[in-house]
């Protein structure tokens, strides 16, 4: 950085690494994940989204409205932000003649009492959550782990790890959980495998906590069949927001994705078409048709650890015939 501006090489290094998982990459929503497709209909389903008042969460809430979900409930700490989001989402639903109803609850996902009260309220009113989207997240300031302080680090664990696991627990303990297929989506981050990226290096607590939560979702997926509970973790794309402004980045400086991409992808990920990715990690930029075919299809079918967190360089598990 020179004179408060990022030099071109530093700016380029902030872009996520390219991958060859699919030859086609997407920056915006596209036909295969279009929420208006009849095959992706969410009619009759009630959706709960944490961190649903802004940015990614709000885009996902809009996507489920486009797919005609019965009800979408968004939660975050800021009631005023939630109220504004609900009005905007209701206006969009009305403009496309969607029957989706929207509601909000002010909840701090790290506070046990508030989480318990939310789910007890659902039970009391007879509301069953069919799709849970774990999107709430906390970012700490740019400090190394030993400089951040254990209290601040643990606060980030409370939001990024304990919060999602508490919601997942309450979700699975619903009285009529097994009466219909359920979906658990984890909005994670590419930071969990971009450990040499300067942005990631400057905030190691974020990749640490998000990788922990993502690994936990892998473990949850291992205990259920996708026909019962479909579990998927995904990186929502390279999206412009307040975090980038802190680095002096403007929206025109990097190839940011459109918010409708994760919004549409979350709907597709909640459909039976995404069952082949149960328990895996994917990036919304990847083409879902290509993911389901060719070498990717072969790897997913043959390797239970493909697209999951693992120790690079070590192979062989109790599920591997080659294990000795």
Kinemage of the C-alpha trace (Angstrom):
@kinemage 1
@onewidth
@group {chain A} dominant
@subgroup {mainchain}
@vectorlist {calphas} color= white
{ca unk a 1} P 0.000 0.000 0.000
{ca unk a 2} L 1.327 3.424 -0.934
{ca unk a 3} L -0.192 6.799 0.019
{ca unk a 4} L -3.258 4.998 1.334
{ca unk a 5} L -3.815 3.131 -1.943
{ca unk a 6} L -3.381 -0.557 -2.671
{ca unk a 7} L -0.778 -1.390 -5.291
{ca unk a 8} L -1.929 -3.565 -8.222
{ca unk a 9} L -0.132 -6.720 -7.026
{ca unk a 10} L -1.710 -6.540 -3.559
{ca unk a 11} L -5.110 -5.853 -5.075
{ca unk a 12} L -4.771 -8.846 -7.406
{ca unk a 13} L -3.819 -11.120 -4.496
{ca unk a 14} L -7.094 -10.302 -2.770
{ca unk a 15} L -9.053 -12.114 -5.474
{ca unk a 16} L -10.033 -15.686 -4.591
{ca unk a 17} L -7.951 -18.312 -6.403
{ca unk a 18} L -9.420 -19.705 -9.589
{ca unk a 19} L -10.311 -23.386 -9.654
{ca unk a 20} L -10.888 -25.964 -12.345
{ca unk a 21} L -13.855 -27.623 -10.686
{ca unk a 22} L -16.050 -26.335 -13.486
{ca unk a 23} L -15.048 -24.799 -16.791
{ca unk a 24} L -18.015 -22.450 -16.572
{ca unk a 25} L -18.039 -19.866 -13.767
{ca unk a 26} L -20.924 -17.588 -12.826
{ca unk a 27} L -21.102 -14.053 -11.469
{ca unk a 28} L -24.886 -13.795 -11.428
{ca unk a 29} L -27.851 -16.136 -11.175
{ca unk a 30} L -28.367 -18.432 -14.159
{ca unk a 31} L -31.093 -20.751 -15.508
{ca unk a 32} L -30.107 -23.951 -13.658
{ca unk a 33} L -30.505 -22.253 -10.252
{ca unk a 34} L -33.291 -19.839 -11.177
{ca unk a 35} L -35.743 -19.819 -8.210
{ca unk a 36} L -38.682 -19.590 -10.627
{ca unk a 37} L -37.977 -23.098 -11.960
{ca unk a 38} L -40.880 -25.371 -10.911
{ca unk a 39} L -38.375 -28.056 -9.872
{ca unk a 40} L -36.940 -25.682 -7.256
{ca unk a 41} L -40.267 -24.638 -5.763
{ca unk a 42} L -40.212 -24.126 -1.994
{ca unk a 43} L -44.007 -24.003 -1.711
{ca unk a 44} L -45.257 -25.082 1.704
{ca unk a 45} L -41.871 -24.660 3.385
{ca unk a 46} L -40.949 -22.354 6.262
{ca unk a 47} L -37.415 -20.986 6.087
{ca unk a 48} L -35.310 -19.507 8.914
{ca unk a 49} L -32.257 -17.393 8.041
{ca unk a 50} L -29.776 -16.089 10.618
{ca unk a 51} L -28.103 -12.832 9.717
{ca unk a 52} L -31.026 -12.313 7.384
{ca unk a 53} L -31.446 -8.536 7.515
{ca unk a 54} L -28.730 -7.444 5.115
{ca unk a 55} L -26.538 -8.417 2.193
{ca unk a 56} L -26.268 -12.208 1.671
{ca unk a 57} L -28.990 -13.123 4.159
{ca unk a 58} L -31.482 -10.729 2.633
{ca unk a 59} L -30.646 -11.939 -0.879
{ca unk a 60} L -31.287 -15.527 0.223
{ca unk a 61} L -34.576 -14.474 1.823
{ca unk a 62} L -35.601 -12.867 -1.466
{ca unk a 63} L -34.622 -15.985 -3.392
{ca unk a 64} L -36.901 -18.140 -1.249
{ca unk a 65} L -39.698 -15.635 -1.788
{ca unk a 66} L -39.193 -15.926 -5.525
{ca unk a 67} L -39.439 -19.720 -5.086
{ca unk a 68} L -42.780 -19.247 -3.277
{ca unk a 69} L -41.794 -20.471 0.194
{ca unk a 70} L -44.713 -20.433 2.595
{ca unk a 71} L -42.906 -18.227 5.106
{ca unk a 72} L -39.417 -16.778 5.519
{ca unk a 73} L -38.247 -15.724 8.974
{ca unk a 74} L -35.118 -13.587 9.265
{ca unk a 75} L -33.203 -12.994 12.485
{ca unk a 76} L -30.342 -10.734 13.535
{ca unk a 77} L -29.537 -8.438 16.444
{ca unk a 78} L -30.808 -5.186 14.945
{ca unk a 79} L -34.616 -4.901 14.970
{ca unk a 80} L -34.658 -1.688 12.910
{ca unk a 81} L -32.592 -3.318 10.160
{ca unk a 82} L -34.876 -6.362 10.229
{ca unk a 83} L -38.017 -4.241 9.967
{ca unk a 84} L -36.622 -2.398 6.948
{ca unk a 85} L -35.617 -5.689 5.322
{ca unk a 86} L -39.069 -7.215 5.831
{ca unk a 87} L -40.719 -4.230 4.141
{ca unk a 88} L -38.363 -4.508 1.188
{ca unk a 89} L -38.851 -8.282 0.919
{ca unk a 90} L -42.630 -7.978 1.152
{ca unk a 91} L -42.606 -5.382 -1.618
{ca unk a 92} L -40.586 -7.689 -3.844
{ca unk a 93} L -42.916 -10.617 -3.124
{ca unk a 94} L -45.915 -8.491 -3.995
{ca unk a 95} L -44.287 -7.323 -7.238
{ca unk a 96} L -43.921 -10.914 -8.466
{ca unk a 97} L -47.196 -12.112 -6.939
{ca unk a 98} L -45.422 -14.481 -4.551
{ca unk a 99} L -47.482 -15.799 -1.617
{ca unk a 100} L -44.464 -15.802 0.709
{ca unk a 101} L -45.013 -14.220 4.121
{ca unk a 102} L -42.062 -12.589 5.888
{ca unk a 103} L -41.394 -12.185 9.598
{ca unk a 104} L -38.439 -11.215 11.770
{ca unk a 105} L -37.111 -11.674 15.301
{ca unk a 106} L -34.309 -9.752 16.983
{ca unk a 107} L -31.931 -12.451 18.231
{ca unk a 108} L -28.251 -12.525 19.142
{ca unk a 109} L -27.211 -16.008 18.000
{ca unk a 110} L -24.492 -16.142 20.668
{ca unk a 111} L -26.953 -15.603 23.547
{ca unk a 112} L -28.376 -18.907 24.777
{ca unk a 113} L -31.479 -17.405 26.366
{ca unk a 114} L -32.454 -15.566 23.177
{ca unk a 115} L -31.941 -18.639 20.978
{ca unk a 116} L -33.951 -20.837 23.352
{ca unk a 117} L -36.776 -18.283 23.531
{ca unk a 118} L -36.943 -18.094 19.728
{ca unk a 119} L -37.321 -21.858 19.272
{ca unk a 120} L -39.719 -22.196 22.207
{ca unk a 121} L -41.824 -19.534 20.524
{ca unk a 122} L -41.882 -21.500 17.291
{ca unk a 123} L -43.015 -24.623 19.170
{ca unk a 124} L -45.723 -22.731 21.045
{ca unk a 125} L -47.216 -21.274 17.871
{ca unk a 126} L -46.942 -24.546 15.932
{ca unk a 127} L -44.283 -23.305 13.518
{ca unk a 128} L -41.971 -25.939 12.045
{ca unk a 129} L -38.789 -24.819 10.306
{ca unk a 130} L -38.126 -26.804 7.137
{ca unk a 131} L -35.016 -25.015 5.894
{ca unk a 132} L -32.404 -23.496 8.210
{ca unk a 133} L -29.797 -21.168 6.694
{ca unk a 134} L -26.849 -20.410 8.990
{ca unk a 135} L -25.593 -17.057 7.775
{ca unk a 136} L -24.871 -14.887 10.849
{ca unk a 137} L -21.167 -14.126 11.234
{ca unk a 138} L -18.771 -11.947 13.172
{ca unk a 139} L -15.545 -10.342 11.937
{ca unk a 140} L -12.864 -9.173 14.344
{ca unk a 141} L -10.371 -6.429 13.681
{ca unk a 142} L -7.218 -7.175 11.711
{ca unk a 143} L -4.992 -8.706 14.397
{ca unk a 144} L -3.069 -11.941 14.794
{ca unk a 145} L -4.510 -14.506 17.212
{ca unk a 146} L -2.063 -13.708 20.006
{ca unk a 147} L -2.733 -9.982 19.571
{ca unk a 148} L -6.511 -10.172 19.389
{ca unk a 149} L -6.973 -11.300 22.982
{ca unk a 150} L -8.698 -14.455 24.158
{ca unk a 151} L -11.926 -12.682 25.123
{ca unk a 152} L -12.407 -11.187 21.672
{ca unk a 153} L -11.393 -14.455 20.003
{ca unk a 154} L -13.841 -16.423 22.106
{ca unk a 155} L -16.583 -13.920 21.312
{ca unk a 156} L -16.028 -14.723 17.645
{ca unk a 157} L -16.278 -18.445 18.446
{ca unk a 158} L -19.560 -17.750 20.235
{ca unk a 159} L -21.067 -16.177 17.109
{ca unk a 160} L -19.432 -18.222 14.343
{ca unk a 161} L -19.380 -21.661 15.989
{ca unk a 162} L -21.619 -21.927 19.043
{ca unk a 163} L -24.453 -19.942 17.456
{ca unk a 164} L -24.743 -22.134 14.341
{ca unk a 165} L -24.456 -25.336 16.377
{ca unk a 166} L -27.115 -24.165 18.833
{ca unk a 167} L -29.496 -23.374 15.979
{ca unk a 168} L -28.724 -26.719 14.325
{ca unk a 169} L -29.461 -28.516 17.597
{ca unk a 170} L -32.795 -26.766 18.083
{ca unk a 171} L -33.647 -27.371 14.432
{ca unk a 172} L -33.133 -31.131 14.749
{ca unk a 173} L -34.999 -31.323 18.066
{ca unk a 174} L -38.265 -29.982 16.636
{ca unk a 175} L -41.134 -32.262 17.639
{ca unk a 176} L -42.150 -33.116 14.073
{ca unk a 177} L -38.694 -32.927 12.486
{ca unk a 178} L -39.018 -36.316 10.779
{ca unk a 179} L -42.411 -35.695 9.206
{ca unk a 180} L -40.959 -34.098 6.079
{ca unk a 181} L -37.526 -33.610 4.437
{ca unk a 182} L -35.421 -30.848 5.978
{ca unk a 183} L -32.471 -28.779 4.750
{ca unk a 184} L -29.531 -27.289 6.653
{ca unk a 185} L -27.381 -24.775 4.763
{ca unk a 186} L -24.164 -23.301 6.106
{ca unk a 187} L -22.931 -20.061 4.549
{ca unk a 188} L -19.190 -20.421 5.048
{ca unk a 189} L -16.235 -18.762 3.333
{ca unk a 190} L -13.420 -19.466 0.900
{ca unk a 191} L -11.143 -18.042 3.619
{ca unk a 192} L -10.991 -21.527 5.151
{ca unk a 193} L -8.642 -22.593 2.350
{ca unk a 194} L -7.098 -19.245 1.269
{ca unk a 195} L -4.525 -19.120 4.045
{ca unk a 196} L -1.942 -17.132 2.039
{ca unk a 197} L -4.376 -14.416 0.970
{ca unk a 198} L -3.420 -11.077 2.640
{ca unk a 199} L -6.979 -10.378 3.748
{ca unk a 200} L -7.249 -13.823 5.348
{ca unk a 201} L -3.799 -13.528 6.941
{ca unk a 202} L -4.778 -10.251 8.562
{ca unk a 203} L -7.860 -11.779 10.221
{ca unk a 204} L -6.929 -15.380 11.129
{ca unk a 205} L -9.711 -15.638 13.716
{ca unk a 206} L -12.332 -15.548 10.967
{ca unk a 207} L -10.952 -18.468 8.954
{ca unk a 208} L -10.340 -20.365 12.201
{ca unk a 209} L -13.915 -20.037 13.440
{ca unk a 210} L -15.580 -20.527 10.058
{ca unk a 211} L -13.542 -23.661 9.317
{ca unk a 212} L -14.526 -25.039 12.729
{ca unk a 213} L -18.220 -24.527 11.996
{ca unk a 214} L -17.861 -25.985 8.510
{ca unk a 215} L -16.171 -29.093 9.873
{ca unk a 216} L -18.994 -29.464 12.393
{ca unk a 217} L -21.533 -29.396 9.547
{ca unk a 218} L -19.597 -32.180 7.820
{ca unk a 219} L -19.975 -34.231 10.998
{ca unk a 220} L -23.715 -33.538 11.215
{ca unk a 221} L -24.139 -34.619 7.597
{ca unk a 222} L -22.414 -37.923 8.343
{ca unk a 223} L -25.171 -38.846 10.817
{ca unk a 224} L -28.159 -38.420 8.483
{ca unk a 225} L -29.363 -39.378 5.036
{ca unk a 226} L -29.946 -36.459 2.648
{ca unk a 227} L -33.548 -37.596 2.146
{ca unk a 228} L -34.081 -36.810 5.833
{ca unk a 229} L -31.757 -33.835 6.329
{ca unk a 230} L -29.869 -32.395 3.369
{ca unk a 231} L -26.707 -30.582 4.542
{ca unk a 232} L -24.491 -28.344 2.437
{ca unk a 233} L -21.834 -25.687 3.134
{ca unk a 234} L -21.122 -23.047 0.507
{ca unk a 235} L -18.960 -20.017 -0.097
{ca unk a 236} L -21.398 -17.270 -1.213
{ca unk a 237} L -19.095 -15.684 -3.759
{ca unk a 238} L -16.984 -12.558 -3.788
{ca unk a 239} L -19.502 -9.958 -2.657
{ca unk a 240} L -18.953 -6.284 -1.998
{ca unk a 241} L -19.680 -5.075 1.527
{ca unk a 242} L -18.440 -3.074 4.491
{ca unk a 243} L -15.496 -5.401 5.074
{ca unk a 244} L -13.969 -4.463 1.732
{ca unk a 245} L -14.370 -0.742 2.412
{ca unk a 246} L -12.071 -1.121 5.418
{ca unk a 247} L -9.286 -2.003 2.971
{ca unk a 248} L -10.046 0.978 0.755
{ca unk a 249} L -11.673 -1.247 -1.865
{ca unk a 250} L -14.472 0.172 -3.981
{ca unk a 251} L -17.017 -1.887 -5.895
{ca unk a 252} L -15.331 -1.293 -9.236
{ca unk a 253} L -11.858 -2.450 -8.164
{ca unk a 254} L -12.430 -6.227 -8.083
{ca unk a 255} L -14.682 -8.674 -9.981
{ca unk a 256} L -17.434 -8.883 -7.384
{ca unk a 257} L -20.350 -11.282 -7.802
{ca unk a 258} L -24.001 -10.279 -7.822
{ca unk a 259} L -26.037 -10.911 -4.673
{ca unk a 260} L -28.624 -12.797 -6.682
{ca unk a 261} L -26.047 -15.571 -7.181
{ca unk a 262} L -26.003 -16.819 -3.548
{ca unk a 263} L -29.697 -15.944 -3.280
{ca unk a 264} L -30.567 -18.309 -6.097
{ca unk a 265} L -27.962 -20.915 -5.181
{ca unk a 266} L -29.423 -21.339 -1.682
{ca unk a 267} L -32.795 -22.183 -3.218
{ca unk a 268} L -31.220 -24.730 -5.565
{ca unk a 269} L -29.223 -26.183 -2.648
{ca unk a 270} L -32.523 -26.790 -0.824
{ca unk a 271} L -33.907 -28.888 -3.671
{ca unk a 272} L -33.514 -32.632 -4.342
{ca unk a 273} L -31.246 -31.728 -7.257
{ca unk a 274} L -28.500 -30.863 -4.746
{ca unk a 275} L -28.613 -34.135 -2.793
{ca unk a 276} L -25.444 -35.373 -4.507
{ca unk a 277} L -23.536 -32.624 -2.619
{ca unk a 278} L -24.757 -33.701 0.831
{ca unk a 279} L -22.106 -32.906 3.431
{ca unk a 280} L -19.755 -31.157 0.997
{ca unk a 281} L -18.336 -27.660 0.539
{ca unk a 282} L -18.874 -25.832 -2.750
{ca unk a 283} L -18.571 -22.361 -4.225
{ca unk a 284} L -21.622 -20.653 -5.721
{ca unk a 285} L -19.572 -19.575 -8.754
{ca unk a 286} L -19.213 -23.207 -9.879
{ca unk a 287} L -21.666 -24.462 -12.473
{ca unk a 288} L -24.037 -26.938 -10.792
{ca unk a 289} L -24.642 -28.925 -13.981
{ca unk a 290} L -20.923 -29.541 -14.393
{ca unk a 291} L -20.588 -30.449 -10.709
{ca unk a 292} L -23.078 -33.269 -11.242
{ca unk a 293} L -21.289 -34.742 -14.256
{ca unk a 294} L -17.950 -36.029 -15.476
{ca unk a 295} L -14.899 -36.143 -13.215
{ca unk a 296} L -16.629 -34.278 -10.404
{ca unk a 297} L -19.464 -36.800 -10.324
{ca unk a 298} L -16.931 -39.634 -10.252
{ca unk a 299} L -14.931 -38.056 -7.415
{ca unk a 300} L -18.042 -37.354 -5.345
{ca unk a 301} L -19.260 -40.921 -5.745
{ca unk a 302} L -15.932 -42.587 -5.048
{ca unk a 303} L -14.354 -40.350 -2.395
{ca unk a 304} L -16.434 -39.546 0.722
{ca unk a 305} L -13.886 -36.877 1.695
{ca unk a 306} L -13.990 -35.017 -1.623
{ca unk a 307} L -14.791 -31.316 -1.110
{ca unk a 308} L -14.543 -31.681 2.670
{ca unk a 309} L -12.076 -30.367 5.222
{ca unk a 310} L -9.121 -32.730 5.690
{ca unk a 311} L -5.384 -32.839 6.202
{ca unk a 312} L -3.774 -32.348 2.795
{ca unk a 313} L -1.379 -35.176 1.995
{ca unk a 314} L -2.985 -37.826 4.205
{ca unk a 315} L -5.296 -40.443 2.746
{ca unk a 316} L -6.899 -43.506 4.214
{ca unk a 317} L -9.870 -43.746 6.553
{ca unk a 318} L -11.995 -46.544 7.900
{ca unk a 319} L -14.284 -45.952 4.909
{ca unk a 320} L -11.398 -46.381 2.456
{ca unk a 321} L -10.839 -49.959 1.196
{ca unk a 322} L -7.118 -49.158 1.063
{ca unk a 323} L -7.022 -48.414 4.784
{ca unk a 324} L -4.670 -50.708 6.694
